[in-house]
């Protein structure tokens, strides 16, 4: 904003913005000037002449966003995200649980490689559009069987919906995330993901034990009752008692901590 004021730009103009998912933004200033902000490929699609421009994205780290005004390149913005402080611990905990971690990102190859090396990520794909992420997620599902996708629920919405399990992080107030994801976390702490995985495994384990126990005792009571070895009241008490046993077996899940 300060730079805009120093440049004498009119910040009170009538601006109309159209977001192009995964590519950039098209803006119309006072319906007389067209401003494009986005990836190099997006500007090329919009007919901007990139060959005559002296501005290049190079191979430096960060997400490079070009700015074009009325069909001519006007500038370059480099965005560099800071890693979440808990990202390393979350990655380590997931790998300790036998999870293979694959990163799908729209950032360039240099940025993706640096992040993958720093966090110890097994595999990464860079420079992706939303539809590319969906395609790769389906390929990973064919290769590994099951895929859980963790994303912010905005640009990642298509791949969240296409994955076996979609987990939207930091989605408080984000209607898109809540709509498409299987799990919507109101917080943004990535260490919640390993906790969810372990809790899910505990729940499945309890369910299996309870189902086997319930079926075994049901069949036993039916067999003994049919053969006349037990009176009716014993079967009724046994059935109600089984319900209490199953509930008691599941109660420790309420106190579960990763």
N, C-alpha and C positions, 0 to 999 in steps of 0.2 A: 504493500500500500504506500509506503514512504517513497519507494522508487517511482511509483506511478505518479505521485504528486510532484516529485522533482522533475519528471519528464513532461509535466504539463498535460497529462492525459485527463480527459473528462470522465470522472468516475460516476457522474450522475446521468449518464446516457441511458437510453432504453435498450437493455440487452436481453435478447431472447436466446436461451440455451437449449440445445438438443443433445442428449447423451447417446453415444454410439457404444453399446456394451463391449468391453474388451478392446476398444480401439481408441476412443478419444471423445472430444466434445466439439460440436459445431455451434458457433455463436453468431448472432446477427445484431450488430450495433446500429440502432436507429434505422433498421431495415435498409441501410445503405452500404454497410461494410460487413464483410464476412470474415470471421476469425476462426481458425482451426487450431486445436491443441490436441496432440496425440502422437501415436507412433509414426515412424517414417513411412511404413506401409499404408497407414491410414491417409496421410497427406497425399501419397502417390495416387491412391484410389480416387481422391477428391480432385485430381488434376493439377496439383501443385508441382511446379517445375523444380525438382530437386537437383538436377544436374548442374544448373548454373549457380547453385548455392555454395558458399564457402564454409557453411556450417556442417560439421560432420559429427556423428555420434561416436565414432571410434570403437575401441574395445574396452574402455574404462568401465569400472564397476558402477552400478547404479542404474536406475531406469531413466532412459533418455526420452524426453518429450519435446517434440518440435512445435514451434508456434508459427503459423502462417497468417498473413493479413492480406486479404484480397488476392489470393493466389500466389503470393510470394513469401518465401521463408523469411521470418523476422527475428527468430531467436531460438535458443535451445535451453531447456530446463533439465537439469539433472537431479533426480530424486534418489536419495540414499536412505533406506530404512535401517533403523537400529534393531538388532535382534532383541527379542524379549529376554529379560534377565533369567526367566525360568525355562527358556527353550532348551538349553543344554541338558538340564536335569530331566525334563520331560522326555527328551529323546533317549537319554540313558535308561530311564525307567522302562520305556516301551521296548527297547531292544533287549533288556534283561528279561522281559516277559515273552521273548521269542517273536516279537513283531518286526517285520521288515518295513522300513520306512522309505517311501518314495516321495519326492517333492515335485509338484507340478506348479510352475510359476510362469508368469508373463514377463519376468525380468530377463535380461540378456544372459548369455552364456557365462560371461565373466562373473557377474554377481551370483548366479546360481551355483557356480563351482565353488566360489569362496564360502558361501553359506553352507553348502553340503560338506565341505572339508572341515569347517569349524565345528559343525554339529555332529559330524560322523554319520551323515545320512547315506544310506546304502545306494541310492539311485536317484537321479534327478532328470527333469526335462524342462528346458528353458524356452522362452520366447513363445509361449502358448496363448492362443485365443480360447475363449470359453468352450467352443466346439472341439478344439484340440484336446482339452482336458477330458471331455466326455469320451472321446475316442480312445485316449490312452487308458482311462479308468476301466473301460470295457476290455481292453487288451490285457490289463493287469489282472482283471477278474478271471479271464480265461487261463492266464498263466498260473495264478496262485489260488484260485477258488473263490475267496471272499475278499472284498475291498471295503474299508471304512475310509471315508473322506472327511477331513477336517478343514473347514474354511470359514470365511467371514459371512457367507450367505448372500453376498451381493454379486460380484463377478463370478463367484464360485457356485452360484445357485444351480445352474444346469448340471454340473458334475456331482453336486450334493444329492440331487434328485436321482441321478443315474447310478450312484454307487449302492452297494448292498446296505450300507449304513452311512447316512449323512449326518455329520455332527457340526453344527454351527456354533462357533465360539464368539462370545461377546455380542450376543444377538438381542440384548434387551432393547425393545422397541423396534426391532428390525422385522417387519412383517414378512419380507421375502424369505428370510432365514427360517422363521417359524413355520411358514407355509410348506417349504420344500424339504426341510431337514427332518430326519427321524428323531434326532436329539438336539434340542436347542438349549445351550448353556447361557445363563444370564450373565455369568462372569467371563473374564478373558484369561484366566490363569490356565496355561497349557498343561500344568501338572494334574488338572482334573481329568484329562484323557486317560492316563494310566490307571487312575482311581476307578473310572467308569469301566475300563476293561476288566480289572480285577473283580469289581462288584458284579459285573455281568457273569463272569465265570462262576462266582460263588452262588449266584441266583440259579444258574443252570444246574449246578451240582446239587443244590438243595431240591430243585424241582424233580430231578431224576430219582433221588433217594425217596422223596415223598411219593412219587408215582408208583415206584416199585413196591414200597411198603404198603401203600393203600391197596393196590391190586392184589398183592399176596395175601393180605389179611382178609380182604373181601372174599376172595375165592375160598380161603380156608373156612370162613364162617358159613359160606353157602354150602360147602361140601359137608361140614360137620352137621349143619342144620338139616340138610336133606337126608343124611344117614341117621338122623335121630340121636346123635351123640350129645347135643346141647339143646336146652330149651330156648324158646323164642326170646325170653328176656335177656339171656346171655348174649344173643346175637345183636339185640338192640343196644345194650350197654357197650358191647365190643365196637359197634359202629360209631357211637358217640365218642367213646374213648379214643378211637383212631383219629377222629377229627382234632381232639385236643393234642394228641401226640404230634400230628403234622404241624399244627400251629406252633407248638413249643419248639419243634425242630427248625422252623423258619424264623423265629424271633431273634436269634443272634444277628441276623442280617441288619436289624435296626441299629446295632451298635458297631457295625463294620467300619473299620478304618484301614486305609491303605498302609 
